[in-house]
Amino acid sequence: QGTRDFGPKDMAIRERAFKAIISCFKRHGAEVIDTPVFELKETLTGKYGEDSKLIYDLKDQGGELLSLRYDL
């Protein structure tokens, strides 16, 4: 359980892929943003409401309720 770690070799591949994708998106007018993939459920429901179809619940090992953003 948890999030995935990427070693140096895998990161080099990911960085090249993301660079190509971001470059293409920027050529078509997109802007770069960075948002958290998951956050406290309380924070997320405050932003988007209680619609459970749009929020994926997670529970960390400490018992805290986290949620995965539906738009990610």
ABEGO torsion letter per residue (X at the ends): XEBBBBBAAAAAAAAAAAAAAAAAAAAAGBBBBBBBABBBAAAAAAAAEABAAABBBBBBAAGBBBBBBAAX
